[in-house]
Amino acid sequence: METLQQMGAGFGVAFTPENLLFVFIGVLAGTVIGILPGLGPMSAIALMIPIAFGMDPTTAIIMLAGVYYGAIFGGSTSSILLNAPGVAGTVATSFDGYPMARKGAAGKALAIAAIASFTGGTVGVVLLMLIAPVLSSFAVSFGPADYFALMVLGLTAVVTLGGRNITKGLIAAVVGVMVSLVGIDSQTATLRFTFGMPELYEGVKFLIVALGLFALAEVFSMLARRGAGGADGSMSSLRLNRRELGRIAGPTGRGSILGFFTGVLPGAGATVASFLSYSMEKRIAKDGDTFGSGNPKGVAAPEAGNNAAAVGSFVPMLTLGVPGSGTTAILLGALLVLGVTPGPMMLSERPEMFWGLVASMYVGNIVLLVLNLPLIPLFAKVLKTPRAVLIPLVVVFCVVGVYGLSFSVFDLWLLLGFGVVGYLMRQNGFPAAPMILGLILGSMMERSMRQALQISYGDWTTFVTSPYSAALLGLTVVVLVWPLVKRLRTGAKGPAADGGSSPDGAEKAEEDTATRP
Amino acid sequence: MKPFTFSNRVLGAAVGVLAVVYLYLAFTLEEFTAVSVPVQPATLPKWLGAVLLVLAAVLFLQKPDEDTGEQAGSDSGEDAGGTAGTAGTAGAAPAQATETGGGAPARPAAARPALGRLADPRKELALFAASIGFYIALLEPLGFLISTTAYIASATWYLGYRRHWANALVAVGVSAVLYFAMSDFLRVALPTGPLPF
């Protein structure tokens, strides 16, 4: 009952004209950026953060969340029309969406994607509303040692689920933590790794790294592949009949629930969720053998899954203050800059923000459906933006974003540096998401570690004597060792050729989008 | 066609050097002695450096993974880049025809790639990075409006966009809208340069 009451208050926040306007802007901008090939939710949010800075924090996060699911939806549009997923999370959508488009049913595929996304998002929000308060009250009893263990688990889970080569993923994560330690140490005021440069005293701002590693690096690889992948963007009718709706109802429902819980897990975001629900539907559907040749169920399941997961991934970020994915890590970074610290106390201290966000997710979903469905033909035109125009514009947006934040040319050089590093990383199979997560979590990890050891008078066993912490660290070891065991068992047979029935498929796909030739 | 892709040995060695330098710096950090603290400023960095060193060693000894394996050798040798460039030209020509818009008749196989002008993608990338560097360097002396307009126009032109009027319009329009939106609405003062506003 209390939840409903607070939800009502949340709608009060979401329905202020200003917030409505920014949900609208966020969803719209997210969709447009998400449609652009190569630019996913992370780039979209990073590009929109500078706009959010002057705003009230509640409005800002409402807008950025809108950008997030708008970008996921936009990604599915380019998956279906071009077979060029802008986002790893919508790779699974292209398996059946693109064949549908080739058969002349592009409009239907997009409509199914929109409806499934809407359902996934809505189911996700309802579950978020039910679960977040419970988890939040539970998280209040978390001590620093437990937080430290949770963050270690989050980092390793992102690595093992998000990239094919675990060693490279771990290297990226460690380097991310290293970057986060640059600057004045908050506890002892020691200068660390600043090389005597005053510009580095306050550390490396995460926006610079985010824009460099994602947006700018993407621009470099766009240039390197010479803008291959021309756009067609032809459209057909969007209408669905009742029978078609009936067919996709089951996959959509199951995908939504599976997707949400996958999203809640640290490390497993929209990408894993979409592959899981795709392969589950493929297995249980009677016409499973037609998956891959334009089965509408194969569009509905991953779309419901990835949108529900996008909402689900807000749960650990909002209740524990620990982001479970690269995208929520960027969102968390934005919140910290805005002066908001998410965590178990947020629900009691800033209820208007928490419930306003939840309510605006409902609103955002409706906006997504109402606005995007009629505008799809228009969005398809965005795909025709010549790359020669697009590339310099993305560069300018990155530069404005960084300069507007710090007014420092030094930071622009850092941006360029991280852009080059990000490009080299994706050329060589190093995932960028663990690095961003490491950067966000690094200083939090050190703080928890210090608090834990302060409480235990320097006794390192505190990390294994606290039950939560021990369990979480145990899980970390399992997460790390499990792929190794799996590889040893299947080692002789070589990598599974099955098109995405396991997290392996997701990894492959992620790799593919990152280095698509 | 994968410029700047290196073998695991090269990558492992590079990460290893990074780890060693980082460890050296970590060990030169001063101990904090004013109050007794269980975690010194150098504690976590030392751990991180050690972990990174181990990971670098693992990567160095790792067999090439399936997708980068074939290209592992191609990072040395100009001709690899050259062939990649020509392949890009052939493949990109139809893409360019569709990109230049519906009305324009398809040009006979264009002599240059759809994006950029150099055959070697590595040189192209280096040039592109340098152009961003140039833009950054000129941002404060010339001011946001002039440098951004010049950057957008020249980069778009260089990358092969042929509708020069549209290009000029986009360059001027985007810089002006960004500038005035930032300075008037968000009150973010971008560098003005020699212009009076």
Boltz contact constraints between the chains, C-beta under 6 A:
constraints:
  - contact:
      token1: [A, 54]
      token2: [B, 186]
      max_distance: 6.0
  - contact:
      token1: [A, 165]
      token2: [B, 65]
      max_distance: 6.0
  - contact:
      token1: [A, 167]
      token2: [B, 55]
      max_distance: 6.0
  - contact:
      token1: [A, 167]
      token2: [B, 58]
      max_distance: 6.0
  - contact:
      token1: [A, 167]
      token2: [B, 59]
      max_distance: 6.0
  - contact:
      token1: [A, 170]
      token2: [B, 55]
      max_distance: 6.0
  - contact:
      token1: [A, 171]
      token2: [B, 15]
      max_distance: 6.0
  - contact:
      token1: [A, 171]
      token2: [B, 55]
      max_distance: 6.0
  - contact:
      token1: [A, 174]
      token2: [B, 48]
      max_distance: 6.0
  - contact:
      token1: [A, 174]
      token2: [B, 51]
      max_distance: 6.0
  - contact:
      token1: [A, 174]
      token2: [B, 52]
      max_distance: 6.0
  - contact:
      token1: [A, 177]
      token2: [B, 48]
      max_distance: 6.0
  - contact:
      token1: [A, 178]
      token2: [B, 48]
      max_distance: 6.0
  - contact:
      token1: [A, 185]
      token2: [B, 41]
      max_distance: 6.0
  - contact:
      token1: [A, 188]
      token2: [B, 32]
      max_distance: 6.0
  - contact:
      token1: [A, 188]
      token2: [B, 41]
      max_distance: 6.0
  - contact:
      token1: [A, 190]
      token2: [B, 41]
      max_distance: 6.0
  - contact:
      token1: [A, 192]
      token2: [B, 41]
      max_distance: 6.0
  - contact:
      token1: [A, 220]
      token2: [B, 125]
      max_distance: 6.0
  - contact:
      token1: [A, 223]
      token2: [B, 115]
      max_distance: 6.0
  - contact:
      token1: [A, 223]
      token2: [B, 128]
      max_distance: 6.0
  - contact:
      token1: [A, 224]
      token2: [B, 3]
      max_distance: 6.0
  - contact:
      token1: [A, 224]
      token2: [B, 121]
      max_distance: 6.0
  - contact:
      token1: [A, 224]
      token2: [B, 125]
      max_distance: 6.0
  - contact:
      token1: [A, 226]
      token2: [B, 88]
      max_distance: 6.0
  - contact:
      token1: [A, 226]
      token2: [B, 92]
      max_distance: 6.0
  - contact:
      token1: [A, 226]
      token2: [B, 113]
      max_distance: 6.0
  - contact:
      token1: [A, 226]
      token2: [B, 114]
      max_distance: 6.0
  - contact:
      token1: [A, 226]
      token2: [B, 115]
      max_distance: 6.0
  - contact:
      token1: [A, 227]
      token2: [B, 114]
      max_distance: 6.0
  - contact:
      token1: [A, 227]
      token2: [B, 115]
      max_distance: 6.0
  - contact:
      token1: [A, 228]
      token2: [B, 91]
      max_distance: 6.0
  - contact:
      token1: [A, 228]
      token2: [B, 92]
      max_distance: 6.0
  - contact:
      token1: [A, 230]
      token2: [B, 95]
      max_distance: 6.0
  - contact:
      token1: [A, 230]
      token2: [B, 98]
      max_distance: 6.0
  - contact:
      token1: [A, 386]
      token2: [B, 99]
      max_distance: 6.0
  - contact:
      token1: [A, 386]
      token2: [B, 161]
      max_distance: 6.0
  - contact:
      token1: [A, 387]
      token2: [B, 115]
      max_distance: 6.0
  - contact:
      token1: [A, 388]
      token2: [B, 156]
      max_distance: 6.0
  - contact:
      token1: [A, 388]
      token2: [B, 159]
      max_distance: 6.0
  - contact:
      token1: [A, 388]
      token2: [B, 160]
      max_distance: 6.0
  - contact:
      token1: [A, 388]
      token2: [B, 161]
      max_distance: 6.0
  - contact:
      token1: [A, 389]
      token2: [B, 156]
      max_distance: 6.0
  - contact:
      token1: [A, 389]
      token2: [B, 161]
      max_distance: 6.0
  - contact:
      token1: [A, 392]
      token2: [B, 152]
      max_distance: 6.0
  - contact:
      token1: [A, 392]
      token2: [B, 155]
      max_distance: 6.0
  - contact:
      token1: [A, 392]
      token2: [B, 156]
      max_distance: 6.0
  - contact:
      token1: [A, 395]
      token2: [B, 132]
      max_distance: 6.0
  - contact:
      token1: [A, 396]
      token2: [B, 148]
      max_distance: 6.0
  - contact:
      token1: [A, 400]
      token2: [B, 178]
      max_distance: 6.0
  - contact:
      token1: [A, 404]
      token2: [B, 182]
      max_distance: 6.0
  - contact:
      token1: [A, 404]
      token2: [B, 188]
      max_distance: 6.0
  - contact:
      token1: [A, 409]
      token2: [B, 140]
      max_distance: 6.0
  - contact:
      token1: [A, 412]
      token2: [B, 136]
      max_distance: 6.0
  - contact:
      token1: [A, 416]
      token2: [B, 132]
      max_distance: 6.0
  - contact:
      token1: [A, 424]
      token2: [B, 4]
      max_distance: 6.0
  - contact:
      token1: [A, 427]
      token2: [B, 4]
      max_distance: 6.0
  - contact:
      token1: [A, 427]
      token2: [B, 5]
      max_distance: 6.0
  - contact:
      token1: [A, 428]
      token2: [B, 5]
      max_distance: 6.0
  - contact:
      token1: [A, 428]
      token2: [B, 6]
      max_distance: 6.0
  - contact:
      token1: [A, 428]
      token2: [B, 11]
      max_distance: 6.0
  - contact:
      token1: [A, 429]
      token2: [B, 68]
      max_distance: 6.0
  - contact:
      token1: [A, 446]
      token2: [B, 44]
      max_distance: 6.0
  - contact:
      token1: [A, 450]
      token2: [B, 39]
      max_distance: 6.0
  - contact:
      token1: [A, 453]
      token2: [B, 38]
      max_distance: 6.0
  - contact:
      token1: [A, 453]
      token2: [B, 39]
      max_distance: 6.0
  - contact:
      token1: [A, 458]
      token2: [B, 38]
      max_distance: 6.0
